[in-house]
């Protein structure tokens, strides 16, 4: 029996980009990939524009909460994808690290968040094709 790959999305506040990415991966991979997200300095609540933008494409992330990044979350992941986390992400050998350079949706309206959401979706789809090719 093989273990499903595990992806951890990390951004500073865990309120926008990483939550949208986790929402897309959970929805599109349908259980083939374990999904987590965290932030180096988590916000108190999710970005309302990110929640609204995801709802527009039929994915509800409103029930999620920002979570603090822990070394254990990183160490137990197959792939760690950072989004503006900088040097605050712990690094462990044997884990694949990738940085997705995406604008921060914090403080932006839904019109500005939509293109970020769409870029995240296309990157998540490519990630699924790589990690769980039978799902594409």
The 8 nearest C-alpha neighbors of each residue, nearest first, counted from 0:
[[1, 2, 3, 4, 31, 32, 131, 30],
 [2, 0, 3, 4, 31, 32, 131, 5],
 [1, 3, 4, 0, 5, 32, 31, 33],
 [2, 4, 32, 31, 5, 33, 1, 30],
 [3, 5, 32, 77, 33, 2, 6, 130],
 [4, 6, 33, 76, 77, 32, 34, 3],
 [7, 5, 78, 34, 76, 79, 77, 33],
 [6, 8, 35, 79, 36, 80, 76, 34],
 [9, 7, 36, 80, 17, 81, 79, 35],
 [10, 8, 81, 37, 38, 17, 36, 82],
 [11, 9, 82, 84, 38, 13, 83, 17],
 [10, 12, 38, 39, 84, 40, 13, 41],
 [11, 13, 41, 42, 38, 14, 40, 10],
 [14, 12, 38, 65, 37, 10, 41, 17],
 [13, 15, 45, 12, 46, 65, 18, 42],
 [16, 14, 18, 49, 46, 17, 13, 19],
 [17, 15, 19, 18, 20, 14, 10, 103],
 [16, 18, 20, 8, 19, 13, 9, 15],
 [17, 19, 21, 15, 20, 16, 14, 22],
 [20, 18, 22, 16, 21, 17, 15, 23],
 [21, 19, 17, 23, 22, 18, 119, 24],
 [22, 20, 18, 24, 19, 23, 25, 17],
 [21, 23, 19, 25, 20, 24, 18, 26],
 [24, 22, 26, 20, 21, 25, 27, 19],
 [23, 25, 21, 27, 26, 28, 22, 123],
 [24, 26, 22, 23, 28, 27, 29, 21],
 [27, 25, 23, 24, 29, 28, 22, 58],
 [26, 28, 24, 29, 25, 23, 124, 127],
 [27, 29, 31, 24, 30, 25, 26, 32],
 [30, 28, 27, 26, 31, 25, 32, 24],
 [29, 31, 32, 28, 33, 25, 26, 3],
 [32, 30, 28, 29, 3, 131, 33, 4],
 [33, 31, 4, 3, 30, 5, 28, 34],
 [34, 32, 5, 4, 6, 3, 30, 31],
 [33, 35, 6, 5, 21, 32, 25, 7],
 [36, 34, 7, 6, 8, 21, 33, 37],
 [35, 37, 8, 7, 9, 17, 21, 18],
 [38, 36, 68, 66, 9, 13, 67, 8],
 [39, 37, 13, 11, 41, 12, 10, 68],
 [38, 40, 11, 68, 67, 41, 87, 12],
 [41, 39, 12, 11, 38, 42, 67, 13],
 [42, 40, 12, 38, 13, 65, 67, 66],
 [43, 41, 12, 44, 65, 14, 40, 13],
 [42, 44, 41, 65, 45, 64, 14, 12],
 [45, 43, 42, 64, 65, 14, 46, 47],
 [44, 46, 14, 47, 15, 64, 65, 50],
 [45, 47, 49, 14, 48, 15, 50, 44],
 [48, 46, 50, 49, 45, 51, 44, 61],
 [47, 49, 109, 51, 50, 46, 108, 52],
 [50, 48, 52, 46, 47, 51, 15, 53],
 [49, 51, 47, 53, 48, 52, 61, 60],
 [52, 50, 54, 48, 49, 53, 47, 55],
 [53, 51, 49, 55, 54, 50, 48, 113],
 [52, 54, 58, 55, 50, 56, 51, 49],
 [55, 53, 57, 51, 58, 56, 59, 52],
 [54, 56, 52, 53, 57, 51, 58, 50],
 [57, 55, 54, 53, 58, 52, 59, 51],
 [58, 56, 54, 55, 53, 59, 52, 26],
 [57, 59, 54, 53, 56, 60, 22, 26],
 [60, 58, 54, 61, 53, 57, 50, 62],
 [59, 61, 62, 63, 50, 22, 58, 53],
 [62, 60, 63, 59, 50, 45, 64, 47],
 [63, 61, 60, 64, 59, 45, 50, 44],
 [64, 62, 60, 61, 65, 45, 18, 44],
 [63, 65, 44, 66, 45, 62, 14, 43],
 [64, 66, 13, 41, 14, 42, 44, 37],
 [67, 65, 37, 41, 38, 64, 68, 13],
 [68, 66, 38, 37, 41, 39, 69, 40],
 [67, 69, 37, 38, 39, 66, 72, 70],
 [70, 68, 72, 71, 67, 73, 37, 89],
 [69, 71, 73, 72, 74, 89, 68, 88],
 [72, 70, 74, 69, 73, 75, 68, 76],
 [73, 71, 69, 75, 70, 74, 76, 68],
 [72, 74, 70, 71, 76, 75, 69, 79],
 [73, 75, 71, 76, 72, 70, 91, 94],
 [74, 76, 72, 73, 71, 77, 5, 70],
 [77, 75, 5, 73, 78, 74, 6, 7],
 [76, 78, 5, 94, 4, 6, 95, 79],
 [79, 77, 95, 6, 76, 96, 94, 7],
 [80, 78, 7, 96, 6, 8, 95, 97],
 [81, 79, 97, 8, 98, 96, 9, 7],
 [80, 82, 9, 98, 84, 10, 8, 83],
 [83, 81, 10, 99, 84, 98, 100, 9],
 [82, 84, 85, 10, 81, 11, 100, 101],
 [85, 83, 10, 11, 82, 81, 87, 88],
 [86, 84, 83, 87, 88, 81, 82, 11],
 [85, 87, 88, 84, 89, 83, 90, 39],
 [86, 88, 85, 84, 89, 39, 11, 68],
 [89, 87, 86, 90, 84, 85, 39, 68],
 [88, 90, 70, 87, 91, 73, 86, 69],
 [91, 89, 88, 92, 73, 94, 74, 96],
 [90, 92, 94, 74, 93, 89, 73, 70],
 [91, 93, 94, 90, 95, 74, 96, 89],
 [92, 94, 91, 95, 77, 74, 96, 90],
 [95, 93, 77, 92, 78, 91, 96, 76],
 [94, 96, 78, 79, 77, 93, 97, 80],
 [97, 95, 79, 78, 80, 94, 98, 81],
 [98, 96, 80, 81, 79, 99, 95, 78],
 [97, 99, 81, 80, 82, 100, 96, 83],
 [98, 100, 82, 101, 81, 97, 80, 83],
 [99, 101, 82, 98, 83, 102, 81, 103],
 [100, 102, 99, 103, 82, 115, 83, 16],
 [103, 101, 104, 115, 100, 16, 83, 82],
 [102, 104, 105, 101, 16, 15, 83, 115],
 [105, 103, 107, 112, 102, 106, 15, 16],
 [106, 104, 103, 107, 46, 15, 14, 48],
 [105, 107, 104, 108, 46, 48, 103, 47],
 [108, 106, 104, 105, 111, 112, 109, 48],
 [107, 109, 110, 111, 48, 112, 106, 104],
 [108, 110, 112, 48, 111, 113, 52, 107],
 [111, 109, 108, 112, 113, 114, 107, 52],
 [112, 110, 109, 108, 113, 107, 114, 104],
 [111, 113, 109, 115, 110, 114, 104, 116],
 [112, 114, 116, 115, 110, 111, 52, 109],
 [115, 113, 117, 116, 112, 118, 111, 110],
 [114, 116, 118, 112, 113, 117, 119, 102],
 [117, 115, 113, 119, 114, 118, 112, 120],
 [116, 118, 114, 120, 119, 115, 113, 121],
 [119, 117, 115, 121, 120, 116, 114, 122],
 [118, 120, 116, 122, 117, 121, 20, 123],
 [121, 119, 117, 123, 118, 122, 124, 116],
 [120, 122, 124, 118, 123, 119, 125, 117],
 [123, 121, 125, 119, 124, 120, 126, 118],
 [124, 122, 126, 120, 125, 121, 119, 24],
 [123, 125, 121, 127, 126, 122, 120, 128],
 [126, 124, 128, 122, 123, 127, 129, 121],
 [125, 127, 123, 129, 124, 128, 130, 122],
 [126, 128, 130, 124, 131, 129, 125, 123],
 [129, 127, 132, 125, 126, 131, 135, 130],
 [128, 130, 126, 127, 132, 131, 125, 124],
 [131, 129, 127, 128, 132, 126, 4, 32],
 [130, 132, 127, 133, 128, 134, 129, 31],
 [133, 131, 128, 134, 129, 135, 130, 127],
 [132, 134, 131, 135, 128, 127, 130, 31],
 [135, 133, 132, 131, 28, 128, 127, 31],
 [134, 128, 133, 132, 127, 131, 124, 28]]
